[in-house]
Amino acid sequence: MNDETIIIHVFVCIDDIIRKLAVDRHPGPIGRMSLSEILTVMTLCPLLKTGVPLKQYYRWFCVNWGHLFPGLVEYSRFTRLIDQAQEFLVVVQQKLANMGCFGLVADGTSLPVMHVKRGPFAKSFRQARKVYCASKNEWSWGFLLELVLDQAGQIALFSMSVEAEIRQLVQILEDLKDRWVMADKGNRGREIHETLWLEKQIRIKITQSKERTWIENVIGILKNRLGLDRIRVRKQSSLMARVKAVFCAYNIASTLNLPI
C-alpha cells in the first residue's frame, strides 16, 4: 500500500467520524482547512514520517501531497490549529475503540521528553519529573502514561501525568462501572481495589502472565514504530497533541489494517 492510498483511507475514516458529530463552528469566516483535514495531516505524521520533527514533516507533506489538500496553511498557523483541535483526536480514537466492552487491560509506561539533567531547568516541562524506562534501563525527564485497551487491542482510554499508575487508573475509571480490568503490579493498592469494587463494581486483577503479553506488544509498537518515545517539542500542549496523534494513528491503522 503506497502513501497516497494510506492518506486517502485515513482521511475518509476521520471524515466519516467528524461528519457524524455535532460540531459548533466558531464565529467568523470558514477556515481554509476543514477539521477533518487538520486531523488527517496530524495523524499521518507517525504513520508516514515516524520520529521526524513536526516542522520537517509538514514541509515534506506540503511538497509531496499538498495537491491533495489545496487549503494547506503555513506551518505557524497549522500548529495553532492543531492545538485548538487536538481534543478531536481523542474523539476519533475513542470512536474506533469499544468503550462499552466488559474486559479491559491497563498498563503504564514512561514518556521521556528530555535528558534527566536538563529537565529541572526546562521552563515548559517543570511539571514533569524523573521517570525510569525499563526497556532502556535508564532514567529520563518526562511523564508516566497509563493506557487502557479494549478486548480488541484498541486504545480506549489514557492518562498522562506525573502521578503513580494506580492514581491515574482511578481517574480513568471514574466514569465507568461494571468492568473487569487486568493490570500489572504497578497498579497495586488493596484499599483502592476494594473501593472500586464496592462503589463501581470494577474488579482489578493483578497479573503478570501471558494474558497481558499483547498489551506489551502494543506499547512496543507505539514506541518503536510510531515514535511515541521520540517526540521532542518545546511546549507541553504540543507534546499532548503529538501523543494524541500517535494513539489516533494506532487505532486507525488497526481498524483499516494499515501497515505500521
Buried (B, 14 or more C-beta within 10 A) or exposed (E): EEBEEBBEBBBEBBBEBBEEEEEEEEEEEEBEBBBBBBBBBBBBBBBBBBBBBBEEBBEBBBEEBEEBBEEBBEEEEBBEBBBEBBEBBBBBBBBBBBEEBEEBBBBBBBBBBBEBEEBEEBEBBEEBBBBEBEEEEEBBBBBBBBBBBBEEBBBBBBBBBEBBBBBBBBEBBEEBEEBBBBBBEBBBBEEBBEEBEEEBEBEBBBEEEEEBEEBEEBBEBBBBBBBBBBBEBEEBEBBBBBBBBBBBBBBBBBBBEBEB
